[in-house]
Amino acid sequence: MSRRLLVTHALPYANGPLHLGHMLGYIQTDIWVRAQRMMGNEVYFVAADDAHGTPIMLAAEKAGLSPEAFIEGIRASHEADFAAFHFSYDNYYTTHSDENRELASLIYTRLRDSGYIAKRSIQQLFDPDKLMFLPDRYIKGTCPKCGTPDQYGDNCENCGATYAPTDLINPYSVVSGATPVLRDSEHYFFELGKFETLLRDWFGGKLTHGAPVANPGVVAKLKEWLDGGLKDWDISRDAPYFGFPIPDAPGKFFYVWLDAPVGYLASFLNLCNKAGLKFDDFLAPDSDAEMHHFIGKDIINFHGLFWPAMLHGAKLRTPTALHVNGYLTVNGAKMSKSRGTFIQARTYLDAGLHPEFLRYYFAAMLSDTPVDVDLDLKAFEERVNSHLIGKWVNIASRTAGFVHKFFDGRLAAQFSEEQNELWRVLISHYEGVPALYQSGEFAEAMRRFVLIADLVNGHIAAKAPWAMAKNEDQREELHQVCSFSLAAFRLLGGLLKPVLPVTVEAAEQFLAAPIADFDSACATLHNHTIRAFEPLLSRIDPKHIEAMVEASKESMGTTPEPESAAKNPAKKDSQPMTENTAAATQDTATIGIDDFAKLDLRVGKVLACEFVDGSDKLLRFELDAGSLGKRQIFSGIRAAYAEPEKLIGRNVVFIANLAPRKMRFGLSEGMILSAGDGGSDLFLLDADNGAKPGATVR
């Protein structure tokens, strides 16, 4: 049965260009939306620029523009970036709109009339030169805890202390430099504490038919805040302020965090008015539609506490789910202008890098858990070149020419028995992919892609169609091998379509076989005629990455801080064993049973095994570890196993409780045990067939 979905992502603030940290969550949303459409669901994907607040007012003033003109220019740049990265919005809008003004006012008046709005006088710091009340971040002074000067009005970056801006020593206005003074002001508050029962019911799934509203870790954090006591939320700001005036309060404006999430609904209302949709079908309390928000982990308090309470208090439906992502680091550290790793989306594009390469890399790193994602630029280059070009595009480039040269572009009428069996194996791996997209487990879906591609490439390598082409007696077998490979290439295209929409569209044109949904990708294409193959993607040239980094530096004269292996784990030697540790093993010390018991030895079944581009020592294993889930492990045994695909299906023994190690190729989650002196003299330990994945080795 088709579901009806309203989907949004966090709104980019309209005070500057998008950077790759922004794109992480936005790309995650677009992939999920495209997958939902391929599942046959009715999806409306909307977003907007978050266009209000003091920072935008001051930035516009500095630029010599009106706030309205300033935000329009920013919005145009945002929309251009989203289009370049192939976003599939049904509507992209702005929070500075008539629809948002009407909805924010409606929600406020409903909350007010229901007794959820309170008024009281507070004291705030006021800039006597600019004649404005100052947000905390626009006040600086000396930290009252450690004495460090030039600290913001809410926390000290030196000692980490938090405080009220009135606690600062020698405070001054960031806007004018004047010494602020305390003044009384009447403010409006949303009484969040009245919604504790509602929030507990929402967290527990009572309002979502038992479906979880977020990852368990996110829900636990929200409950922690709830258990700590809910405070009233200040929803008003004093003039001058760029935003919407509060209907019954002259000189008062809605705080930006009130009308920003309402902007989701305003963008959808704008779409409804253009497309003839019914707004209440999605927002009424009894709606059977779903509302999904994709957000960063820094704003879960607004979306997990204030937003559902506001909606419920205003007699609107609560969200179905929050999908939360972590932060982005680059090369293992926070994005840095001096190192050239604070990268804008437009800088990435201008460097000549394909937008879908970033989409794939992010997909390969994302799961339902809001962990931080590291954009390791070397691993980015190697993963894209290996997976997308070396594994996927390579299937078509190695076989399509033979179909045209010998068979007039027509695929075979049937597969061999061997290929039919392999096709069933491929389909068994593919069938779970829609569920992985649904649950946000994109990384696992991409691992399925690699696994299927490796099986297909292994079949091509074993059959060697380039050798068959020289023997007329093998024409029928050549026809079947190439036809099977191209059907598998299309199957992989179906898996990748939410991630690489434009490239897969080009593959569809080559195959003359559109992929309408996940199921249609499973067709075997017997007796089907294809078009001539043209290269779909080109390998990343490291020079493009170097150009991007150079263009991202704060100034041409800035010299990046030297990075040692200790500061940047991604640059450590990737070998699993150094000469020093090897020498240490020569003098074996006696240990007790307690020492041995510290090792968690488990059986793992090899799901995938492949060479690692850029390393002449490593193999990458993917193991089924039973109840422990799947594990990725890099092992320095490449010299001993020239055909790693033959290890697939074997049982191995690995250390499960070894601290994960971040390598430049990815995260290694354990150590596989082997016997021998090293190099080609290494042999994996095995376990009998009766041993199940995850079984403890005693």
Secondary structure as GFF3:
##gff-version 3
##sequence-region A 1 698
A	DSSP	beta_strand	4	9	.	.	.	ID=ss1
A	DSSP	alpha_helix	20	38	.	.	.	ID=ss2
A	DSSP	beta_strand	42	49	.	.	.	ID=ss3
A	DSSP	alpha_helix	54	63	.	.	.	ID=ss4
A	DSSP	alpha_helix	67	84	.	.	.	ID=ss5
A	DSSP	beta_strand	91	94	.	.	.	ID=ss6
A	DSSP	alpha_helix	98	113	.	.	.	ID=ss7
A	DSSP	beta_strand	117	127	.	.	.	ID=ss8
A	DSSP	beta_strand	132	133	.	.	.	ID=ss9
A	DSSP	three_ten_helix	136	138	.	.	.	ID=ss10
A	DSSP	beta_strand	139	142	.	.	.	ID=ss11
A	DSSP	beta_strand	151	152	.	.	.	ID=ss12
A	DSSP	three_ten_helix	165	167	.	.	.	ID=ss13
A	DSSP	beta_strand	169	173	.	.	.	ID=ss14
A	DSSP	beta_strand	181	190	.	.	.	ID=ss15
A	DSSP	three_ten_helix	192	195	.	.	.	ID=ss16
A	DSSP	alpha_helix	196	203	.	.	.	ID=ss17
A	DSSP	alpha_helix	216	227	.	.	.	ID=ss18
A	DSSP	beta_strand	233	234	.	.	.	ID=ss19
A	DSSP	beta_strand	236	238	.	.	.	ID=ss20
A	DSSP	beta_strand	252	254	.	.	.	ID=ss21
A	DSSP	alpha_helix	256	275	.	.	.	ID=ss22
A	DSSP	alpha_helix	280	283	.	.	.	ID=ss23
A	DSSP	beta_strand	290	296	.	.	.	ID=ss24
A	DSSP	three_ten_helix	297	299	.	.	.	ID=ss25
A	DSSP	alpha_helix	300	301	.	.	.	ID=ss26
A	DSSP	pi_helix	302	306	.	.	.	ID=ss27
A	DSSP	alpha_helix	307	313	.	.	.	ID=ss28
A	DSSP	beta_strand	321	325	.	.	.	ID=ss29
A	DSSP	beta_strand	328	330	.	.	.	ID=ss30
A	DSSP	alpha_helix	345	350	.	.	.	ID=ss31
A	DSSP	alpha_helix	355	363	.	.	.	ID=ss32
A	DSSP	beta_strand	373	375	.	.	.	ID=ss33
A	DSSP	alpha_helix	377	383	.	.	.	ID=ss34
A	DSSP	pi_helix	384	393	.	.	.	ID=ss35
A	DSSP	alpha_helix	394	407	.	.	.	ID=ss36
A	DSSP	alpha_helix	417	430	.	.	.	ID=ss37
A	DSSP	alpha_helix	433	438	.	.	.	ID=ss38
A	DSSP	alpha_helix	442	463	.	.	.	ID=ss39
A	DSSP	alpha_helix	465	468	.	.	.	ID=ss40
A	DSSP	three_ten_helix	472	474	.	.	.	ID=ss41
A	DSSP	alpha_helix	475	496	.	.	.	ID=ss42
A	DSSP	alpha_helix	501	511	.	.	.	ID=ss43
A	DSSP	three_ten_helix	519	522	.	.	.	ID=ss44
A	DSSP	alpha_helix	542	552	.	.	.	ID=ss45
A	DSSP	three_ten_helix	569	571	.	.	.	ID=ss46
A	DSSP	alpha_helix	579	584	.	.	.	ID=ss47
A	DSSP	alpha_helix	593	597	.	.	.	ID=ss48
A	DSSP	beta_strand	601	611	.	.	.	ID=ss49
A	DSSP	beta_strand	619	624	.	.	.	ID=ss50
A	DSSP	three_ten_helix	626	628	.	.	.	ID=ss51
A	DSSP	beta_strand	630	635	.	.	.	ID=ss52
A	DSSP	three_ten_helix	638	640	.	.	.	ID=ss53
A	DSSP	three_ten_helix	644	647	.	.	.	ID=ss54
A	DSSP	beta_strand	651	655	.	.	.	ID=ss55
A	DSSP	beta_strand	661	663	.	.	.	ID=ss56
A	DSSP	beta_strand	666	668	.	.	.	ID=ss57
A	DSSP	beta_strand	671	672	.	.	.	ID=ss58
A	DSSP	beta_strand	674	678	.	.	.	ID=ss59
A	DSSP	beta_strand	681	684	.	.	.	ID=ss60
###
